[in-house]
């Protein structure tokens, strides 16, 4: 097995574990993630509680499973929204050019001027600290990168022979854009969307850690880490397990993104 195949297998396995955990948690967890049990508070990992319990006696493993569902749901919804809007705006801007391109790119450059997490913090002040608010804020924060990629791809293809042939055949501009240009944008968009999932998970966890994500007691990886700060000395597992979940999910997504890039990027195929 060569390096690229190993990267794809390891990345795909880690991502599959995260997805399966999120799906299973929709229907089953070992304990109720919200049920309090003060008699078992801050109990260490054991056969009864594989990852121990928190300061309120809640099972950490059950909360981690449910937190995986919440974090993955936020990530997927954000990526779908950011990618969908970014592809539409970038395609229209790159194909029409002229004043629509100047206006759209001026707005897009204004978004790009701010780091994604900083922009999300500002937008959350408008949308409010909730799951819907964090999805909208992160989607707007990361959409601008997709716009740039799609616009550049469309601009590089809009004068190619197959596009001119479509116009000569009498096809509408909309048909030409949808039928001949957008399919050629899929490869870079898929690779970027995969990488974006990792960025969104990290950003969502960071915002939840700061108290700006999904409100407790609903578990997410970020607010589980936030809740562990006061007990890190006597219950290190409260931080270790959510931190491992975030790290392994980011590793899996990055490896899978690298494998997709190697597979879909023609330049990488030529090097192989």
C-alpha positions as CSV (number, residue, x, y, z in Angstrom):
1,X,0.0,0.0,0.0
2,X,1.5,3.3,-1.1
3,X,1.5,6.6,1.0
4,X,-1.5,8.0,-0.8
5,X,-3.6,4.9,-0.3
6,X,-2.7,4.8,3.4
7,X,-3.6,8.4,3.8
8,X,-7.0,7.7,2.3
9,X,-7.6,4.6,4.4
10,X,-6.6,6.3,7.7
11,X,-8.5,9.5,7.0
12,X,-11.6,7.6,5.7
13,X,-11.6,5.3,8.8
14,X,-11.4,8.2,11.3
15,X,-14.1,10.1,9.5
16,X,-16.3,7.0,9.3
17,X,-15.9,6.5,13.1
18,X,-17.0,10.1,13.7
19,X,-20.0,9.8,11.4
20,X,-21.1,6.4,12.8
21,X,-20.8,7.7,16.3
22,X,-23.0,10.7,15.5
23,X,-25.6,8.6,13.8
24,X,-25.7,6.0,16.7
25,X,-26.0,8.9,19.3
26,X,-29.3,10.0,17.6
27,X,-30.9,6.8,18.8
28,X,-28.8,5.4,21.6
29,X,-26.3,6.4,24.3
30,X,-25.2,4.3,27.3
31,X,-26.7,6.9,29.7
32,X,-29.0,9.9,29.4
33,X,-26.4,12.7,28.6
34,X,-28.5,15.2,30.6
35,X,-29.3,13.1,33.6
36,X,-27.7,14.3,36.9
37,X,-26.2,11.9,39.4
38,X,-24.5,13.7,42.2
39,X,-23.5,10.4,43.9
40,X,-21.3,9.6,40.9
41,X,-19.8,13.0,40.3
42,X,-16.2,13.2,39.1
43,X,-15.9,9.4,39.0
44,X,-12.9,8.2,37.0
45,X,-13.1,6.0,34.0
46,X,-14.4,2.5,34.8
47,X,-16.4,-0.3,33.3
48,X,-19.6,1.5,34.4
49,X,-18.5,4.8,32.9
50,X,-15.9,4.3,30.2
51,X,-14.8,7.9,30.2
52,X,-15.8,8.8,33.7
53,X,-18.4,11.3,34.9
54,X,-18.4,15.1,35.1
55,X,-19.0,17.5,37.9
56,X,-22.7,16.8,37.9
57,X,-22.4,13.0,37.6
58,X,-23.3,12.9,33.9
59,X,-21.6,10.2,31.8
60,X,-18.8,11.7,29.8
61,X,-19.0,9.0,27.0
62,X,-22.7,9.6,26.5
63,X,-22.2,13.3,26.4
64,X,-19.3,12.9,24.0
65,X,-21.4,10.8,21.6
66,X,-24.2,13.4,21.7
67,X,-21.7,16.2,21.3
68,X,-20.3,14.4,18.2
69,X,-23.8,14.6,16.7
70,X,-24.2,18.3,17.5
71,X,-20.7,19.3,16.3
72,X,-21.1,17.3,13.0
73,X,-24.6,18.7,12.4
74,X,-23.3,22.3,12.8
75,X,-20.3,21.5,10.5
76,X,-22.3,19.9,7.7
77,X,-25.0,22.5,7.7
78,X,-22.4,25.3,7.7
79,X,-20.4,23.7,4.9
80,X,-23.6,23.1,2.8
81,X,-24.7,26.7,3.2
82,X,-21.3,28.2,2.7
83,X,-20.5,26.0,-0.4
84,X,-23.9,26.5,-2.0
85,X,-23.9,30.3,-1.6
86,X,-20.2,30.5,-2.6
87,X,-20.6,28.4,-5.7
88,X,-23.6,30.5,-6.9
89,X,-22.0,33.9,-6.2
90,X,-18.6,32.9,-7.6
91,X,-20.1,31.4,-10.8
92,X,-22.2,34.4,-11.5
93,X,-19.4,36.8,-10.7
94,X,-16.8,35.0,-12.9
95,X,-19.1,34.4,-15.8
96,X,-20.9,37.7,-16.1
97,X,-17.9,39.9,-15.3
98,X,-18.5,43.7,-15.6
99,X,-20.3,45.6,-12.8
100,X,-21.8,42.5,-11.2
101,X,-18.3,41.1,-10.7
102,X,-17.0,44.4,-9.3
103,X,-19.9,44.7,-6.8
104,X,-19.8,41.1,-5.7
105,X,-16.1,41.0,-5.3
106,X,-16.0,44.2,-3.4
107,X,-18.4,42.7,-0.9
108,X,-16.5,39.4,-0.9
109,X,-13.2,41.2,-0.3
110,X,-14.7,43.0,2.7
111,X,-15.5,39.6,4.2
112,X,-12.0,38.2,3.4
113,X,-10.4,41.2,5.2
114,X,-11.4,39.6,8.5
115,X,-10.1,36.3,9.9
116,X,-12.9,33.7,9.8
117,X,-13.2,33.2,13.6
118,X,-13.1,37.0,14.3
119,X,-15.8,37.6,11.7
120,X,-17.9,34.9,13.2
121,X,-17.6,36.5,16.6
122,X,-18.9,39.7,15.2
123,X,-21.7,38.1,13.3
124,X,-22.8,36.1,16.4
125,X,-23.5,39.5,18.1
126,X,-26.1,40.0,15.4
127,X,-27.5,36.5,15.1
128,X,-27.3,35.5,18.7
129,X,-25.5,32.6,20.4
130,X,-27.5,29.6,19.3
131,X,-27.0,26.7,16.9
132,X,-28.8,28.6,14.1
133,X,-26.7,31.7,14.8
134,X,-23.4,29.9,14.8
135,X,-24.3,28.1,11.5
136,X,-25.2,31.4,9.8
137,X,-22.2,33.2,11.2
138,X,-19.6,30.6,10.2
139,X,-21.2,30.1,6.8
140,X,-20.8,33.8,6.0
141,X,-17.3,33.8,7.5
142,X,-16.1,31.0,5.3
143,X,-18.2,31.5,2.2
144,X,-15.8,34.1,0.7
145,X,-13.0,31.6,0.2
146,X,-15.4,29.4,-1.9
147,X,-16.4,32.4,-3.9
148,X,-12.8,33.1,-4.8
149,X,-12.0,29.6,-5.9
150,X,-15.2,29.2,-8.0
151,X,-14.8,32.6,-9.6
152,X,-11.2,31.9,-10.6
153,X,-12.1,28.5,-12.1
154,X,-15.0,29.9,-14.1
155,X,-12.9,32.8,-15.4
156,X,-10.2,30.4,-16.6
157,X,-12.8,28.4,-18.5
158,X,-15.4,30.9,-19.8
159,X,-13.4,31.5,-23.1
160,X,-12.6,27.9,-23.8
161,X,-13.7,26.3,-27.0
162,X,-16.4,24.1,-25.5
163,X,-18.0,27.2,-23.9
164,X,-17.9,29.1,-27.2
165,X,-19.4,26.1,-29.0
166,X,-22.3,26.1,-26.5
167,X,-23.0,29.7,-27.3
168,X,-22.8,29.2,-31.0
169,X,-25.3,26.4,-30.7
170,X,-27.8,28.9,-29.3
171,X,-27.8,27.7,-25.7
172,X,-28.7,30.2,-23.1
173,X,-26.0,31.7,-20.8
174,X,-27.7,30.0,-17.9
175,X,-27.6,26.6,-19.6
176,X,-23.9,27.1,-20.6
177,X,-23.0,28.0,-17.0
178,X,-24.9,25.1,-15.4
179,X,-24.1,22.5,-18.0
180,X,-20.5,23.2,-19.1
181,X,-18.8,25.4,-16.4
182,X,-20.1,24.4,-13.0
183,X,-19.3,20.6,-13.5
184,X,-15.7,21.7,-14.0
185,X,-15.7,23.4,-10.6
186,X,-16.7,20.3,-8.7
187,X,-13.2,19.0,-8.0
188,X,-11.8,22.1,-6.3
189,X,-15.1,22.7,-4.5
190,X,-15.2,19.1,-3.1
191,X,-11.7,19.3,-1.8
192,X,-12.3,22.7,-0.3
193,X,-15.6,21.6,1.3
194,X,-13.8,18.6,2.9
195,X,-11.1,20.9,4.4
196,X,-13.7,23.4,5.4
197,X,-15.4,20.7,7.6
198,X,-12.3,20.6,9.7
199,X,-12.1,24.4,10.0
200,X,-15.8,24.6,11.0
201,X,-15.4,21.9,13.7
202,X,-12.5,23.8,15.2
203,X,-14.2,27.2,14.9
204,X,-17.5,25.8,16.4
205,X,-15.6,24.2,19.3
206,X,-13.7,27.4,19.9
207,X,-16.9,29.5,20.0
208,X,-18.6,27.0,22.2
209,X,-15.6,27.0,24.5
210,X,-16.0,30.8,24.8
211,X,-19.7,30.4,25.6
212,X,-21.0,31.6,22.2
213,X,-22.1,28.3,20.7
214,X,-24.8,25.8,21.6
215,X,-25.9,26.6,25.1
216,X,-25.4,24.1,27.9
217,X,-26.7,21.7,29.1
218,X,-26.8,20.4,25.5
219,X,-23.3,18.8,25.0
220,X,-20.9,19.8,22.3
221,X,-17.1,19.2,22.2
222,X,-16.5,22.9,22.9
223,X,-18.7,23.4,25.9
224,X,-17.5,20.1,27.4
225,X,-14.0,21.5,27.3
226,X,-15.2,24.8,28.7
227,X,-16.9,22.9,31.6
228,X,-13.7,21.0,32.4
229,X,-11.6,24.1,33.2
230,X,-12.5,24.3,36.9
231,X,-11.8,20.6,37.5
232,X,-8.8,19.9,35.3
233,X,-6.6,19.2,38.3
234,X,-8.8,16.5,39.8
235,X,-10.6,15.2,36.7
236,X,-8.2,15.4,33.7
237,X,-10.5,13.1,31.7
238,X,-13.0,15.9,31.3
239,X,-10.6,17.7,29.0
240,X,-8.7,14.7,27.6
241,X,-11.6,12.9,25.8
242,X,-13.2,15.9,24.2
243,X,-9.8,17.1,23.1
244,X,-9.0,13.8,21.6
245,X,-12.3,13.7,19.7
246,X,-11.6,17.1,18.2
247,X,-8.0,16.2,17.3
248,X,-8.8,12.8,15.7
249,X,-11.7,14.3,13.7
250,X,-9.5,17.1,12.4
251,X,-6.8,14.5,11.6
252,X,-9.2,12.3,9.7
253,X,-10.7,15.2,7.8
254,X,-7.3,16.6,6.8
255,X,-6.1,13.2,5.6
256,X,-9.3,12.6,3.7
257,X,-9.0,16.0,2.1
258,X,-5.4,15.3,1.1
259,X,-6.5,12.0,-0.5
260,X,-9.3,13.7,-2.4
261,X,-7.0,16.4,-3.6
262,X,-4.5,13.8,-4.9
263,X,-7.3,12.0,-6.6
264,X,-9.2,14.9,-8.1
265,X,-6.4,17.4,-8.9
266,X,-5.0,16.6,-12.4
267,X,-1.6,18.2,-11.5
268,X,-1.3,15.7,-8.6
269,X,-2.1,12.8,-10.9
270,X,0.6,13.8,-13.3
271,X,3.2,13.9,-10.5
272,X,2.1,10.4,-9.5
